[in-house]
């Protein structure tokens, strides 16, 4: 497990036809010290701006690292440190991902993940390092004051949430099974 959150800025190669971009290269990830074996791809589409998905995670042995990108629209993507003993436990880091910037956000195991859509009809795709395991599925309240995420949504907007996400517990009620390995939570940009 690592505390490194990675914001990737893939290069686009364009011409009169459009553009080409490499979205994943195992060798390049390994050179960054990221050795995840991605086993599943997920794709979500949110009709409304202000749709919040998360904060989600899976517990070991099905913990997931995620490589997230927005292929249509824009999102504010968030990772929350859940590693017991980490000086940054319960703290969050957020980045904007969009179809225009083509950035990708790598979130390691031991972090909760969530995002809010900033435009209607936003699509997000992400790779995960473990398949979905319902018995290991977990989540935290998106608006937990102990985490205090500064979601970039207007104060008069009521976010759209799933029934599941409306009922998630707060951090104070969560007994983490993720352990701090000495790696500080930091954002590496490449």
C-alpha positions as CSV (number, residue, x, y, z in Angstrom):
1,X,0.0,0.0,0.0
2,X,1.2,3.5,-0.7
3,X,0.1,7.0,0.3
4,X,0.9,8.4,-3.1
5,X,-2.0,9.8,-5.0
6,X,-1.0,10.4,-8.6
7,X,-2.4,12.9,-11.0
8,X,-1.4,11.9,-14.5
9,X,-1.3,14.4,-17.4
10,X,-1.3,12.0,-20.5
11,X,0.0,13.5,-23.8
12,X,-2.4,13.9,-26.6
13,X,-1.1,13.6,-30.1
14,X,-3.4,15.4,-32.5
15,X,-3.8,16.1,-36.2
16,X,-6.6,17.0,-38.6
17,X,-8.4,13.7,-37.7
18,X,-8.5,14.4,-34.0
19,X,-6.2,13.0,-31.3
20,X,-4.7,9.9,-29.8
21,X,-3.8,9.3,-26.2
22,X,-2.3,6.4,-24.3
23,X,-4.4,6.0,-21.2
24,X,-2.6,3.1,-19.5
25,X,0.9,1.6,-19.8
26,X,1.9,-1.0,-17.2
27,X,5.6,-0.5,-17.7
28,X,5.3,3.3,-17.2
29,X,3.2,2.8,-14.0
30,X,5.8,0.3,-12.7
31,X,8.5,2.9,-13.3
32,X,6.5,5.2,-11.0
33,X,6.5,2.5,-8.3
34,X,2.8,1.7,-9.0
35,X,2.4,-2.1,-9.5
36,X,-1.3,-2.5,-9.6
37,X,-2.9,-5.3,-11.6
38,X,-6.0,-3.7,-12.9
39,X,-8.7,-6.4,-13.3
40,X,-11.9,-4.5,-14.0
41,X,-13.1,-1.4,-15.8
42,X,-16.1,0.6,-14.7
43,X,-18.1,3.3,-16.5
44,X,-20.7,5.7,-15.0
45,X,-22.9,8.3,-16.6
46,X,-24.6,11.0,-14.5
47,X,-27.4,12.9,-16.1
48,X,-27.3,15.9,-13.7
49,X,-24.6,18.3,-12.5
50,X,-24.3,17.9,-8.7
51,X,-24.5,14.1,-8.7
52,X,-22.3,12.7,-6.0
53,X,-21.0,9.2,-6.1
54,X,-19.1,8.1,-3.0
55,X,-17.3,8.0,-0.7
56,X,-16.6,4.4,-1.5
57,X,-14.0,1.7,-0.8
58,X,-13.6,-2.0,-0.5
59,X,-11.9,-3.7,2.5
60,X,-9.1,-6.3,2.2
61,X,-8.7,-8.8,0.7
62,X,-10.7,-7.0,-2.0
63,X,-9.3,-3.5,-1.4
64,X,-9.2,-1.5,-4.7
65,X,-6.8,0.9,-6.2
66,X,-8.5,3.0,-8.8
67,X,-7.3,4.9,-11.9
68,X,-10.1,7.4,-12.7
69,X,-10.7,9.6,-15.7
70,X,-13.6,11.7,-17.0
71,X,-14.3,11.1,-20.7
72,X,-17.3,13.5,-21.0
73,X,-18.0,16.6,-18.9
74,X,-16.2,17.5,-15.6
75,X,-15.9,16.1,-12.1
76,X,-14.3,17.1,-8.8
77,X,-12.7,13.8,-7.7
78,X,-11.8,13.1,-4.1
79,X,-9.6,10.7,-2.1
80,X,-9.9,10.4,1.7
81,X,-7.1,8.7,3.7
82,X,-8.4,5.8,5.7
83,X,-5.0,4.3,6.9
84,X,-5.0,3.8,10.7
85,X,-2.1,5.7,12.2
86,X,-1.5,8.0,9.2
87,X,-0.9,11.6,10.2
88,X,-3.4,12.4,7.4
89,X,-6.1,10.0,8.5
90,X,-9.5,11.4,7.6
91,X,-8.0,14.1,5.4
92,X,-9.0,14.5,1.8
93,X,-7.4,15.7,-1.5
94,X,-9.4,16.6,-4.6
95,X,-8.6,17.3,-8.2
96,X,-10.7,18.3,-11.2
97,X,-10.9,15.8,-14.0
98,X,-12.5,16.6,-17.4
99,X,-12.8,15.4,-20.9
100,X,-10.9,18.6,-21.9
101,X,-7.9,18.2,-19.6
102,X,-7.8,14.4,-20.0
103,X,-6.1,14.0,-16.6
104,X,-6.3,10.8,-14.6
105,X,-6.3,10.3,-10.9
106,X,-4.7,7.2,-9.3
107,X,-6.0,6.4,-5.9
108,X,-4.3,3.6,-3.9
109,X,-5.8,1.1,-1.6
110,X,-6.6,2.5,1.8
111,X,-8.4,5.6,0.5
112,X,-12.1,6.2,0.1
113,X,-13.1,7.6,-3.3
114,X,-15.9,9.8,-4.5
115,X,-16.7,12.5,-7.0
116,X,-19.3,15.2,-7.9
117,X,-20.3,16.0,-11.4
118,X,-19.8,19.6,-12.4
119,X,-21.7,19.3,-15.7
120,X,-24.8,17.4,-16.9
121,X,-24.3,14.1,-18.8
122,X,-20.8,13.5,-17.3
123,X,-19.2,10.1,-18.0
124,X,-16.4,8.6,-15.8
125,X,-14.4,5.5,-16.5
126,X,-12.0,3.9,-14.0
127,X,-9.9,0.8,-13.7
128,X,-9.9,-1.1,-10.4
129,X,-7.3,-3.6,-9.0
130,X,-9.9,-6.0,-7.5
131,X,-13.4,-7.1,-8.7
132,X,-16.5,-5.9,-6.8
133,X,-17.0,-7.8,-3.6
134,X,-20.4,-7.0,-2.0
135,X,-19.4,-8.3,1.5
136,X,-16.3,-5.9,1.4
137,X,-18.1,-2.9,0.1
138,X,-17.9,0.2,2.4
139,X,-18.6,3.9,2.3
140,X,-18.6,7.1,4.3
141,X,-21.0,10.0,4.3
142,X,-20.1,12.5,1.5
143,X,-20.9,15.4,3.9
144,X,-19.3,14.2,7.1
145,X,-18.1,17.3,9.0
146,X,-15.1,15.3,10.4
147,X,-13.8,15.0,6.8
148,X,-15.2,18.4,5.7
149,X,-14.7,18.1,1.9
150,X,-15.1,21.4,0.2
151,X,-17.4,20.2,-2.6
152,X,-17.5,22.8,-5.4
153,X,-21.3,22.9,-5.7
154,X,-23.6,25.9,-5.2
155,X,-25.0,26.2,-1.7
156,X,-28.5,26.3,-3.1
157,X,-28.1,23.0,-5.0
158,X,-29.3,19.8,-3.5
159,X,-26.9,17.0,-4.6
160,X,-28.3,13.9,-6.3
161,X,-27.3,10.8,-4.3
162,X,-28.1,7.1,-4.4
163,X,-30.2,5.7,-1.6
164,X,-27.0,3.8,-0.5
165,X,-25.0,7.0,-0.3
166,X,-27.7,8.9,1.6
167,X,-27.2,6.3,4.5
168,X,-23.4,6.1,4.7
169,X,-21.9,6.5,8.2
170,X,-19.5,9.2,9.3
171,X,-15.8,8.7,9.9
172,X,-16.3,8.6,13.7
173,X,-18.4,5.4,13.3
174,X,-15.8,3.8,11.0
175,X,-13.2,1.3,12.4
176,X,-10.6,1.2,9.7
177,X,-8.9,-2.0,8.7
178,X,-6.3,-0.2,6.5
179,X,-2.9,0.3,8.0
180,X,-0.5,3.1,7.6
181,X,2.8,1.9,6.0
182,X,4.8,5.0,6.6
183,X,4.1,6.5,3.2
184,X,2.8,10.1,3.6
185,X,-0.3,11.1,1.7
186,X,1.0,13.2,-1.1
187,X,0.0,14.2,-4.7
188,X,2.6,13.2,-7.3
189,X,2.0,14.9,-10.7
190,X,3.4,13.2,-13.8
